[in-house]
Amino acid sequence: MNAMRRADRLLQIIQVLRRSHRPTTAQDLAAELEVTPRTIYRDMAVLQASRVPIDGEAGVGYVLRPGYDLPPLMLEGAEIDAVVLGLTMVIERGDPELALGARDALAKVEAVLPRTASHQVRSARLLIPHRLAPGVSFGQFTPAIRSAIHRSAKLSIAYVDLRENRTERTVWPLGLYLYSHVTLLCAWCEEREDFRAFRAERIDACEVLPTRFDGKHGGLLAEFLARFSNGHTPVEAGLPARGE
């Protein structure tokens, strides 16, 4: 069962109906969104009660009448500052692929906001220091690691610790912890049968495996962070001092 939030699912239903040129049944919608037809019926009732122009009924199919579109993105004041600050932080401190994505996202936000609001994006006064000291790297594999995290896919990595010992591990990537000058991969290590954190720039080789793992809907990452916050440092090769 898909854990998609209801608000997101309602938008997805509108998107599916918009691209369809014939009535779409509740069964087809349920299959695409990975929910039950009963859930689709309830969602349709909510959309129709909200005056979204959807014609149709159970057993026949649904059609979105032409001319309907979603309202424009509206952000105000602190909301704009929060979006700009967050994306700017990624631009300054993310790996190159993530930084490019943040630049594109910021440009899209500015483009869809009304002119008076888009001016606040361009004139933001919340600043982030330049991201990296010379020579510090996020590691070449962070895009692949992010992909594996999203897919709950295991990783096969070769890791070189601070003593230059090289080991090969199979790990479950749970999250990335971004400090000001180093990125840590939070993971469950099959070889150690315990939580470990690996400095991303010291990962010497990385392969995304076809095997999936059960992250318990974020429960493993929560357990990792709880242990970390209690003073335990499940780290393979040196942890930055607290507050760095």
ABEGO torsion letter per residue (X at the ends): XBABBAAAAAAAAAAAAAABABBBBAAAAAAAAGBBAAAAAAAAAAAAAAGBBBBEBBGAEBBBBBGBBBBBBBBBEAAAAAAAAAAAAAAAABBAAAAAAAAAAAAAAAAABBAAAAAAAAABABBBBBABBBGBBAEAAAAAAAAAAAAGBBBBBBBBBAAGBBBBBBBBBAEBBBBAABBBBBBBBAAAGBBBBBBAAABABBBBBABBBBAGGGAAAAAAAAAAAAGBBBBABEBBBBGX
